[in-house]
């Protein structure tokens, strides 16, 4: 199952999610990330967090979502937006007619310099919680409506827990 994670800049949250899905998802999921207005560089804080958690850090790039649209693009099964800006934008047409879900995660790059490490820790854990739950779903036997509902419930449950 191919998953595209979108964020406006494709430099922090979407990169973290791409790494987590590819590492936790085994051979069941392949993740990609992109942005509507990519920054052109991966945030060093995201790479440091991935390295600290034992993920590979090579090969990540801040890229446009245009790379995933059009006839020759990779077929996408699920699109996950992780920032509110990207969730509200008009997206290109994706090959495969993927289902779309929004998992809003605060941007760690917006934190004050003294709080950056903690902000990346929080974003990583928030994404990890959701992605771990995704990998436990029997996606192969779920129809699109069941899968979308399950993905929305995953986010809602995690968000409720994070606010407590």
N, C-alpha and C positions, 0 to 999 in steps of 0.2 A: 504494500500500500504506500503510495507516494504522498507525502505531506509537504505543503509549502507553508512556511511560517513568514508572515508579513509584519513589517513595522515600517514606519516612514523612512528612517535613516539606514536601516539594516546594518547597525553597528554594535548593538548591545543585546537586547532581549531576543531578537530573532536569531542571532548567532548562538546564544546560550541554548535556546530551544532546539536549534538544528543539531547541535552537538549531543544534547541529552536524548533526543529521539533516536538519533543514529546509534548511540551507545546502549541505551536501555531497550530499544526496540528490536535488537537482534536482527534476524533476517526477515522479520515480518514488516518492518517499516523502513522507508528511505526518506530522509528529510532534506529539504532545501530551504534556503531563506533568501529573501529579497526585500527591497523597499520601494516605495512610491517615489521617494526623493533621496536616493542613497547618498550617504556622506562621502563615499569613496574610500573610506578606511574603516577597519574594524577598531572599535574602542579598545585601547590597551588594557583597561580594567576588565573587559570581558575575557580577553585572552589570558590575563593573569588568573582570573577566577577559574577558568576551564583547566588551566595548567595545575593550579592548586588542588583541584578535585580529581586530577588524574586523567583528564581528557586530552586527546591530541589537539594541537592548536595550529597545525599546518593546513593550508588549503582554504582557509576562510577568507572571504572577500565581501565587501559591501557592494551589492549589485542591484541593478534595476529589475523590477518585476517584469519588465518587457521581455526579459530573457526566458520567461515561462509562459508567454502567450504566443499565439499564432500556430499555424499548421504544423510546423516542425518542432514545436516545443514538447517537452516531457509531458505525458499525461499525468494530471494531478487528481488525487482522490479526495483529499481534504485540504482546505485552506484555513489556517488559524491566524487570526490577527491578534497581535499582542499589545498594540497601542491603540488608544482611542482615536487618534488622528487617522490611522490607516483603516480602521473599522468604518469610518464615515466617508471614505473616499470612494469614487466610482472606480472599480477595478477593471482591468482588461478582461477579455474573454479567455478563460483557461481551457485548455484541452482536457476533455474528460468530464466536463460539467461537475466539478467537485462540490461537495457540501462545504459550507462556510460556517465557522463558529468564531466567536470573539472571546478571548481570554485576556482581559485587560490587566496588565502588570505595570506598576509605576516604573518610569524610566530611571535606572540607577545613575545615568549620566547627569541627571538634573540635581543630584545631591550636592551639598556643599563639600568642598575638598576634604574636610575632616571626616565626613560621613560616607565618602565614596566606597570604601571597602565594605562597610556594613550594608550599603544599598545594593551592591553587587551580590553580597551574600543572600540578602532577602529575595532579590529577583531570581537568583538561581534556585533557591529552595522553593519558592512559589511555583516556578516552572517545573521543577523536579517532581513536586507533589502531583501536579496535574498530568505530567507525562507518564509517571509511574502508573497512575490510574488508567490512562489511555492504553498502556501496554498490557494491562490485565483484562481488557475488554475482549470478548470473543468476536472481534470485528469481522472475521470471515463468515460468520453466520448471521450477521445483523444487516437489516435493510437500511437504506439511507436515513429514513425517519428515526429509526431506533438508535442509529449511531449518532445522529445530530442531537437527539434528546440526551443520550448518555454523555456526550461531550459537554453539553450545556450544564448538566447536573454535576459533572466533575468540577467545572469552574465554580459554580454556585456554592457547592459544598466546601471547596478549598477557600473561597473568598470569605465565607461565613466563619470558618475556623480562624482565618488570619485576622479577622476583626475582633475576635474575643480577647 
